[in-house]
């Protein structure tokens, strides 16, 4: 798994779809999976290792209405953000889409910058919601409530705000290591009074909570002048499935 955010893009307009996919991936922030129909989207979602952080979904598709598909996703427990694309943006149309479970509505034609901004907002909102769940090693991680659960041992681990933020950022960057200074800036902001020693202290305490042997870290490892989460392939697959 890379630091790119996996997005499912469903639109039957090939030119628009390919242009959107290209622009979304240009800065390395997103990895886009394309689908030209609802049937193809369903296949993508049902794949064993499927993981999507958001769905961009056209309203009018050759094999059905995107709003009905969105409602079906919600009924099946898919909670990630869904942004609808539509050529009709009258009030009744928007209300119907929102009632189907869509998080936002973007009318065509639209500016790419606007779509990106709305997508990022929805991703941030979801990550801080009660619904966001990530798998980290043997743990189920719920960042909104700063909680790790280890089902095999029926154990719950309470995290501090900074510990939860460290885990969430490392999870997003996996499998790439995050340099200490970057992690420090992301979690504490650009605060001159906070040093890398502060980060190292938090890493030490976090390892005391999550590692079987904190002196020989196997989950939260030191690498390349920073840290990364060492997630086995089977655990990564579980994470993807969990977050569909």
Phi, psi and omega in degrees: 000136180256181178282354179291143179272119181286126182236136173262121181248117184243110180200137182273353177278101187301315182298314179295316182299314182291323178294315178299315181300318180296315182290326179291332183262356189297326182260008176079007182279332184230150171242120189255130170254127184262148173216136183262357182206168177293323179297318179292322178298318179298320178298315180298318181291332184273352180299146189302320183259022182296136175208121178227135179273342179196160177234127172256118195230122177288147179286313185259109181236156187298335183245022176153182182263127181300330180292321176294322179294320177298316179299323179293320178301314180296320179297327180273005174092008177281120188245358181295159181301139174237122177249123182270140173251132184213149175271346180245118184240028177290162188302316182297322180294315179296315180300318180298319179294318179294322178293336177282351178113003178292146179273332182202163183229129177236123183274139174275145352285152182227160174275135181302320181301323179292316179298316179298316180298316180293322178298313181296322178298313181296323178295318179295318180298316182295318182300332181262008180269167179293342185277342183289123180223128178237151174258124178233105184058230181276004188255146166264121186252122176244093186298328183299326181252009176053056186223135169249135176238136178246092186304322184299330181248006181051047186242141177241135181238118177277136180247154171281168179301317182290321178298317179296320180294321178297312181297318183295318181291319179294324178297317180295325184276342185308138009265013182282138175289149179251120178304148184305315184294323178293316179296320178299314180295321181292323185271320183256349185080179182276074182252111185297338182278351180260127183248171178297338176299324177299315179297314182299325177295318178292322177298318179301312181292324179294318177297326177299331182274325191249342183269142175296316174233099184301337180282346178227075185297132178240348181252307177256094190257155175269131181201136173058040180074019179201212183222156173208162174268129179263095183257119176301154182306320182292328178289321178299319180297320178297320180298317181298315182293322183296330188258013180299000000 
